[in-house]
Amino acid sequence: MGGARQRIAMVVEFDGRPFHGWQQQKNAVSVQQMLQTALRQIEGRAVLVEAAGRTDAGVHAEAMLVHADISAKRWQRSHLAYLHGCNSLLPESIRVIGLRAVADDFHARFHCLGRAYTYRIWNRNTASALQQWRHWWMPRPLDLTAMQAAASSCIGKHDFSALRAAGCQAPSAVKTIRTLSLQRHGACIELHVAADGFLYHMVRNLVGNLVEIGTGKRAPESLSALLAAGDRSLGAATAPAHGLYFANAEYADFQAVDLIGQV
């Protein structure tokens, strides 16, 4: 179908369990593939969807920001109908939860000024029957005060080579963490982190080290020493993917979370 196009930004929420990450792959089901398939059915043509970031298999999203070019006529007819049309064609594990029109040159990834993640730990001696794929179950008691003390050493601009996984393609390991906090809500400990960018497995490697500090295996000051050494092999094991959530993407004039519920 021809005609004028409208670029839109969509906020996408998804359960990462059924998917092999965000990015489309030849021999595995991805979130990008599901979204593009749904949009193809609506638009009658192939539609490329670009995201603010990539997620690994099993990682969830609460507010992933993506963009796509759609029919301007269809968009102008009813924004709400477009949102509901997308969701009717998506599996229950993926939902478009907000959208807006953006400039023709807007790019979800390249114009992103900052990203945020949440990591959830289930910290009690029994696992949850309801939340087992929403948290990392850690039965040993965790010292939240020690974890917070260690986490504070990561705030600001640092070389995060020690939290960088093999295969990371980022040209520089220097990133700026703007905020980093840990909070306990009953059995759940939540880590919230926002930065100008992240390295491959950076958040999961950070959490792995913080949990070892919380259990007393490492001292709180070990994290700053690890960053100074810049050696990934000296750090703790990577935390599992299913506790991680893509939480927000920030742009010059809006954030992904601002669009939730907006049409």
Sequence and secondary structure as in RCSB ss.txt:
>XXXX:A:sequence
MGGARQRIAMVVEFDGRPFHGWQQQKNAVSVQQMLQTALRQIEGRAVLVEAAGRTDAGVHAEAMLVHADISAKRW
QRSHLAYLHGCNSLLPESIRVIGLRAVADDFHARFHCLGRAYTYRIWNRNTASALQQWRHWWMPRPLDLTAMQAA
ASSCIGKHDFSALRAAGCQAPSAVKTIRTLSLQRHGACIELHVAADGFLYHMVRNLVGNLVEIGTGKRAPESLSA
LLAAGDRSLGAATAPAHGLYFANAEYADFQAVDLIGQV
>XXXX:A:secstr
  S EEEEEEEEEE STTSS SS  SSS  HHHHHHHHHHHHHSS    EESS   TT EEEEEEEEEEEEHHHH
HH HHHHHHHHHHHS TTEEEEEEEE  TT  TTTT  EEEEEEEEE SSS  SSSTTTSEE  S   HHHHHHH
HHTTSEEEE GGG  TT   S  EEEEEEEEEEEETTEEEEEEEES   TTHHHHHHHHHHHHHTTSS TTHHHH
HHHHT GGGS     GGGEEEEEEE SS BGGGGTT  
